[in-house]
């Protein structure tokens, strides 16, 4: 396929997808709100783009926001089949004695994994967090190693955990940006368990405790995630909301009260939904072109993206995007599925707003002797004239 012709085709596709926005008035984006908080981040959930941040990478005590990772590990183990939701967990004395917010499980009793998960997410139970950590890893210390491994895999570069609860420790820290990354993983990877984060209360041991996320009562578009508070950390909240099919994630550290963390978070959500939009242009694995292959069992390979091509921009900007694609003209077999064979660039005016690798969507094995010999000659002359 001629590269120039495909560049034109992908450009037209962007125009077609973005055309409805051309009829709307372009939105002038004002300066973001200034929050009364130590640090904060507003992230578009679809693209992962940070739209607003202040001290977003500062390492701070996360308090009970830690339990986002505790719950993430637990649900990951459930999905992998390592534990079951109805498995019964024996409550240790350590778990029972853990102070702070509690689910009020009793020592030497048995509680299901499902109930502990609800106690962690809704009631912010420190006792439940230790119990699930010990059940999964044998000890809270070993579980912290699992937490840190997951944080590294997700790209949470300013995070280190030493416990499953968020109780204060000098070596236990995270950042607003990292917690937004974690929230996005929770939402995208496991929608079934994410539904727990929207539940307003949980009843256990004859005690009904409310979810401390006040936005669940104030804003019907909010469906998660988690609060945190210690004297050192202040009042923290990681939250998410969906409006008109778009999802935003906020992460706010270090406000002065429960009311303040809800109010400051609401400012970010309002700003994000009012002035930005996101759109997925191509999904991962979709064939975008076929690239020429030399010395292979076939002379073409399907090219596409390894990840969805999703962009977030100020409202009214989508129709101005221009996209181009380049393919490596000298691809020589063997080619493995996932090998990088080109690049897509998306520009707004003269600024590159997104670039992504084009990858092979299939494997092309090395061709036979005569195919390799003939293509070797052709490739030699191709190189001379190009």
C-alpha positions as CSV (number, residue, x, y, z in Angstrom):
1,X,0.0,0.0,0.0
2,X,1.3,3.5,-0.9
3,X,2.2,5.3,2.3
4,X,1.1,8.7,1.0
5,X,-2.4,7.5,0.1
6,X,-2.8,6.0,3.5
7,X,-1.7,9.2,5.2
8,X,-4.5,11.0,3.4
9,X,-7.0,8.4,4.4
10,X,-6.2,8.5,8.0
11,X,-6.4,12.3,7.9
12,X,-9.8,12.2,6.4
13,X,-10.9,9.7,9.0
14,X,-10.0,12.1,11.8
15,X,-11.9,14.8,10.1
16,X,-15.0,12.6,9.8
17,X,-14.8,11.6,13.4
18,X,-14.3,15.1,14.6
19,X,-16.7,16.9,12.2
20,X,-19.7,17.3,14.6
21,X,-17.5,19.4,17.0
22,X,-16.8,21.9,14.1
23,X,-20.4,23.1,14.4
24,X,-20.0,23.9,18.1
25,X,-18.6,27.1,19.5
26,X,-15.0,26.7,20.5
27,X,-14.5,26.7,24.3
28,X,-12.0,29.1,25.8
29,X,-10.4,27.3,28.6
30,X,-9.9,29.4,31.7
31,X,-7.2,28.9,34.3
32,X,-7.9,25.9,36.5
33,X,-9.3,26.3,40.0
34,X,-6.8,26.8,42.8
35,X,-7.6,24.2,45.5
36,X,-7.0,24.5,49.2
37,X,-5.0,21.3,49.3
38,X,-1.3,20.2,49.5
39,X,-1.5,18.5,46.1
40,X,-4.0,17.5,43.5
41,X,-4.5,16.0,40.1
42,X,-7.4,15.9,37.6
43,X,-7.0,13.1,35.0
44,X,-9.1,12.0,32.1
45,X,-9.8,8.3,32.6
46,X,-9.9,7.3,28.9
47,X,-6.6,8.8,27.9
48,X,-4.8,9.0,31.2
49,X,-3.9,12.6,30.4
50,X,-3.4,14.9,33.4
51,X,-5.5,18.0,32.8
52,X,-4.7,19.8,36.1
53,X,-2.1,19.3,38.7
54,X,-0.5,21.0,41.6
55,X,2.4,19.3,43.3
56,X,1.1,16.1,41.7
57,X,4.3,14.1,42.1
58,X,5.1,15.3,45.6
59,X,5.6,12.3,48.0
60,X,3.1,12.6,50.8
61,X,1.5,10.2,53.3
62,X,-1.6,8.7,51.6
63,X,-3.4,7.6,54.8
64,X,-6.3,5.2,53.9
65,X,-5.9,5.9,50.2
66,X,-3.4,3.0,50.7
67,X,-6.4,0.7,50.7
68,X,-7.0,1.3,47.0
69,X,-3.9,-0.8,46.4
70,X,-4.9,-3.3,49.1
71,X,-8.2,-3.8,47.4
72,X,-6.6,-3.8,43.9
73,X,-4.3,-6.6,44.9
74,X,-7.2,-8.6,46.5
75,X,-9.4,-8.3,43.4
76,X,-6.4,-9.2,41.1
77,X,-5.8,-12.3,43.1
78,X,-9.5,-13.2,42.8
79,X,-9.4,-12.7,39.0
80,X,-6.3,-14.9,38.8
81,X,-8.0,-17.6,40.8
82,X,-5.5,-17.5,43.7
83,X,-8.3,-16.8,46.2
84,X,-12.1,-17.0,46.0
85,X,-14.7,-14.5,47.1
86,X,-16.3,-17.0,49.4
87,X,-13.0,-18.2,50.9
88,X,-13.1,-17.9,54.7
89,X,-10.4,-15.9,56.4
90,X,-9.4,-16.5,60.0
91,X,-8.9,-13.2,61.8
92,X,-5.6,-13.0,63.5
93,X,-4.9,-11.2,66.8
94,X,-2.8,-8.7,64.9
95,X,-5.6,-7.9,62.5
96,X,-8.1,-7.6,65.4
97,X,-5.9,-5.3,67.4
98,X,-5.0,-2.9,64.5
99,X,-6.2,0.5,65.5
100,X,-7.8,3.4,63.5
101,X,-10.9,2.9,61.4
102,X,-12.3,-0.6,61.7
103,X,-14.8,-3.1,60.3
104,X,-15.0,-4.6,63.8
105,X,-14.1,-8.2,62.9
106,X,-13.4,-10.4,65.9
107,X,-10.3,-12.4,66.7
108,X,-10.3,-16.1,65.7
109,X,-13.6,-15.7,63.8
110,X,-13.9,-16.4,60.1
111,X,-14.9,-13.8,57.6
112,X,-15.3,-14.2,53.8
113,X,-13.0,-12.5,51.4
114,X,-16.0,-10.7,49.9
115,X,-17.0,-9.3,53.2
116,X,-13.5,-8.2,54.0
117,X,-13.3,-6.5,50.6
118,X,-16.5,-4.5,51.3
119,X,-15.1,-3.7,54.8
120,X,-11.9,-2.3,53.2
121,X,-13.5,-0.3,50.5
122,X,-16.6,1.0,52.2
123,X,-15.8,1.1,55.9
124,X,-12.0,1.7,55.4
125,X,-11.3,-1.1,57.9
126,X,-7.7,-1.4,59.0
127,X,-8.5,-4.7,60.6
128,X,-10.0,-6.0,57.4
129,X,-7.0,-4.8,55.4
130,X,-4.5,-6.7,57.7
131,X,-6.7,-9.8,57.6
132,X,-6.8,-9.9,53.8
133,X,-3.1,-9.1,53.5
134,X,-2.2,-12.0,55.8
135,X,-4.6,-14.3,53.9
136,X,-3.0,-13.5,50.5
137,X,0.6,-13.3,51.4
138,X,1.1,-14.8,54.9
139,X,2.1,-11.6,56.5
140,X,1.5,-7.9,56.1
141,X,5.1,-7.3,55.3
142,X,5.1,-9.8,52.4
143,X,1.8,-8.3,51.2
144,X,3.6,-4.8,51.1
145,X,6.1,-6.3,48.8
146,X,3.3,-7.3,46.5
147,X,1.9,-3.8,46.7
148,X,5.2,-2.3,45.7
149,X,5.6,-4.7,42.8
150,X,2.1,-3.7,41.5
151,X,2.9,0.0,42.0
152,X,6.1,-0.4,39.9
153,X,4.2,-2.3,37.2
154,X,1.6,0.5,37.0
155,X,4.3,3.3,36.8
156,X,3.6,4.7,40.3
157,X,7.2,6.1,40.6
158,X,6.6,8.2,43.7
159,X,5.0,5.4,45.8
160,X,6.3,3.1,48.5
161,X,4.2,0.9,50.8
162,X,5.2,-0.7,54.1
163,X,1.7,-1.7,55.3
164,X,-1.8,-2.5,53.9
165,X,-3.6,0.2,55.9
166,X,-1.9,3.6,55.5
167,X,-1.1,4.0,59.2
168,X,1.8,6.5,59.4
169,X,5.3,5.4,58.6
170,X,8.2,7.5,57.3
171,X,8.8,5.1,54.5
172,X,5.1,4.9,53.5
173,X,4.2,7.5,50.9
174,X,2.5,8.1,47.6
175,X,1.5,11.0,45.4
176,X,-1.7,12.5,43.9
177,X,-0.6,11.5,40.4
178,X,0.2,7.9,41.4
179,X,-3.1,7.5,43.2
180,X,-4.9,8.7,40.0
181,X,-2.9,6.1,38.0
182,X,-4.0,3.4,40.5
183,X,-7.7,4.6,40.4
184,X,-7.6,4.4,36.6
185,X,-6.3,0.8,36.8
186,X,-9.0,-0.2,39.3
187,X,-11.7,1.3,37.0
188,X,-10.5,-0.1,33.7
189,X,-9.3,-3.5,34.7
190,X,-12.2,-4.8,36.9
191,X,-15.5,-3.0,36.4
192,X,-17.3,-5.7,38.4
193,X,-15.5,-5.1,41.6
194,X,-15.3,-1.4,41.0
195,X,-19.0,-1.3,41.6
196,X,-18.3,-1.8,45.3
197,X,-16.8,1.7,45.5
198,X,-20.2,3.3,44.8
199,X,-21.9,1.6,47.7
200,X,-22.9,4.1,50.3
201,X,-22.9,1.8,53.4
202,X,-22.0,-1.6,54.7
203,X,-23.5,-3.5,57.6
204,X,-21.3,-5.8,59.6
205,X,-21.3,-7.1,63.2
206,X,-24.6,-5.3,63.8
207,X,-22.9,-2.0,62.9
208,X,-23.9,0.0,59.8
209,X,-21.1,2.3,58.7
210,X,-21.4,4.8,55.9
211,X,-19.0,5.3,53.0
212,X,-17.0,8.5,53.9
213,X,-17.0,9.8,50.3
214,X,-19.6,12.6,50.7
215,X,-19.8,13.0,47.0
216,X,-21.7,9.8,46.6
217,X,-24.6,11.6,48.3
218,X,-24.0,15.0,46.7
219,X,-23.3,14.1,43.0
220,X,-25.1,11.2,41.3
221,X,-22.4,11.1,38.7
222,X,-19.8,10.1,41.2
223,X,-19.2,6.4,41.6
224,X,-16.0,6.1,43.7
225,X,-13.4,5.8,45.0
226,X,-11.8,6.2,48.5
227,X,-11.1,8.7,51.3
228,X,-8.2,8.9,53.7
229,X,-7.3,10.8,56.8
230,X,-4.6,11.0,59.4
231,X,-3.3,14.0,61.3
232,X,-0.1,14.0,59.2
233,X,-1.8,13.5,55.8
234,X,-4.9,15.7,56.4
235,X,-8.1,14.8,54.6
236,X,-7.6,13.1,51.2
237,X,-10.0,11.9,48.5
238,X,-9.6,10.0,45.3
239,X,-12.8,10.2,43.3
240,X,-14.3,9.5,39.9
241,X,-17.4,10.5,38.0
242,X,-19.0,9.9,34.6
243,X,-21.0,12.5,32.7
244,X,-22.3,12.1,29.1
245,X,-20.1,9.0,28.6
246,X,-16.8,10.7,29.7
247,X,-15.0,9.8,33.0
248,X,-12.8,12.0,35.1
249,X,-10.6,11.0,38.0
250,X,-9.5,13.3,40.8
251,X,-6.9,12.9,43.5
252,X,-6.7,15.4,46.3
253,X,-4.2,15.3,49.2
254,X,-4.1,17.3,52.4
255,X,-7.3,19.3,52.8
256,X,-8.4,20.6,56.2
257,X,-11.7,18.7,56.7
258,X,-14.1,16.1,55.4
259,X,-16.3,18.8,54.0
260,X,-13.3,20.5,52.4
261,X,-12.0,17.5,50.5
262,X,-15.4,16.9,49.0
263,X,-15.8,20.6,48.0
264,X,-12.3,20.9,46.5
265,X,-12.8,17.7,44.6
266,X,-16.1,19.0,43.2
267,X,-14.3,22.0,41.8
268,X,-11.9,19.8,39.8
269,X,-14.7,17.6,38.5
270,X,-16.8,20.6,37.4
271,X,-13.8,22.2,35.6
272,X,-12.9,19.0,33.8
273,X,-16.3,18.1,32.5
274,X,-17.0,21.7,31.5
275,X,-13.9,22.5,29.4
276,X,-12.5,19.1,28.1
277,X,-13.6,16.2,26.0
278,X,-12.0,12.9,25.0
279,X,-12.4,10.7,22.1
280,X,-11.1,7.2,21.1
281,X,-10.2,7.3,17.4
282,X,-8.8,3.8,17.0
283,X,-8.9,0.7,19.3
284,X,-5.9,-1.4,19.9
285,X,-5.5,-4.4,17.5
286,X,-7.5,-2.7,14.7
287,X,-5.8,-3.0,11.3
288,X,-4.8,0.4,10.1
289,X,-2.6,-0.6,7.2
290,X,-0.6,-3.3,5.6
291,X,3.2,-2.9,5.4
292,X,5.4,-4.5,2.8
293,X,7.6,-7.3,4.1
294,X,10.8,-8.6,2.5
295,X,12.1,-12.2,2.6
296,X,9.0,-13.5,4.3
297,X,6.4,-16.2,3.8
298,X,4.1,-13.4,2.8
299,X,4.9,-10.0,1.4
300,X,2.6,-8.0,3.7
301,X,1.9,-7.7,7.4
302,X,-1.1,-6.0,9.1
303,X,-0.2,-2.9,11.2
304,X,-2.1,-1.4,14.1
305,X,-1.8,0.1,17.5
306,X,-0.8,-1.7,20.7
307,X,-3.1,0.6,22.8
308,X,-6.2,2.6,22.1
309,X,-5.6,5.9,20.5
310,X,-7.6,8.2,22.8
311,X,-7.0,11.9,23.0
312,X,-8.2,14.5,25.5
313,X,-8.3,18.2,24.4
314,X,-10.2,21.4,25.2
315,X,-13.7,21.3,23.8
316,X,-13.8,22.6,20.2
317,X,-10.2,21.5,19.3
318,X,-10.9,18.0,18.0
319,X,-11.8,19.1,14.5
320,X,-8.4,20.8,14.1
321,X,-6.4,17.5,14.5
322,X,-4.3,16.2,11.6
323,X,-2.9,12.7,11.7
324,X,-0.1,11.0,9.6
325,X,1.4,7.6,9.5
326,X,4.8,6.3,8.5
327,X,5.7,2.7,7.9
328,X,9.2,1.2,7.9
329,X,9.8,0.6,4.1
330,X,12.5,-2.1,4.7
331,X,10.8,-4.7,7.0
332,X,12.7,-7.9,6.7
333,X,11.3,-11.2,8.0
334,X,11.1,-12.8,10.5
335,X,8.7,-10.3,12.2
336,X,7.0,-11.1,15.5
337,X,3.6,-10.0,16.5
338,X,4.0,-6.8,18.5
339,X,7.2,-5.6,16.7
340,X,7.3,-1.9,16.1
341,X,7.0,-1.3,12.3
342,X,6.0,2.4,12.1
343,X,4.6,5.4,13.9
344,X,1.4,7.5,14.0
345,X,1.6,11.2,14.8
346,X,-1.4,13.4,15.7
347,X,-0.9,17.2,15.4
348,X,-2.8,20.2,16.6
349,X,-1.5,23.1,14.4
350,X,2.3,22.5,14.6
351,X,2.3,20.7,17.9
352,X,2.5,16.9,18.2
353,X,-0.2,16.1,20.7
354,X,0.1,12.4,20.5
355,X,2.5,9.8,18.9
356,X,2.2,6.0,19.0
357,X,4.1,3.1,17.6
358,X,2.5,1.0,14.9
359,X,3.1,-2.7,15.6
360,X,2.7,-5.9,13.7
361,X,-0.6,-7.5,14.4
362,X,0.6,-10.9,13.2
363,X,3.8,-12.9,12.9
364,X,5.5,-13.3,9.5
365,X,8.0,-16.2,9.3
366,X,11.1,-16.2,7.2
367,X,10.5,-17.3,3.6
368,X,12.2,-20.0,1.7
369,X,15.7,-19.9,0.2
370,X,14.7,-18.6,-3.3
371,X,12.3,-16.1,-1.8
372,X,15.0,-14.7,0.4
373,X,17.5,-14.6,-2.5
374,X,15.1,-12.8,-4.9
375,X,14.0,-10.3,-2.2
376,X,17.6,-9.7,-1.4
377,X,18.3,-8.6,-4.9
378,X,15.1,-6.5,-5.0
379,X,16.0,-4.9,-1.7
380,X,19.4,-4.0,-2.9
381,X,18.0,-2.0,-5.9
382,X,15.2,-0.6,-3.7
383,X,17.9,0.9,-1.4
384,X,19.8,2.4,-4.3
385,X,16.8,4.3,-5.6
386,X,15.3,5.3,-2.3
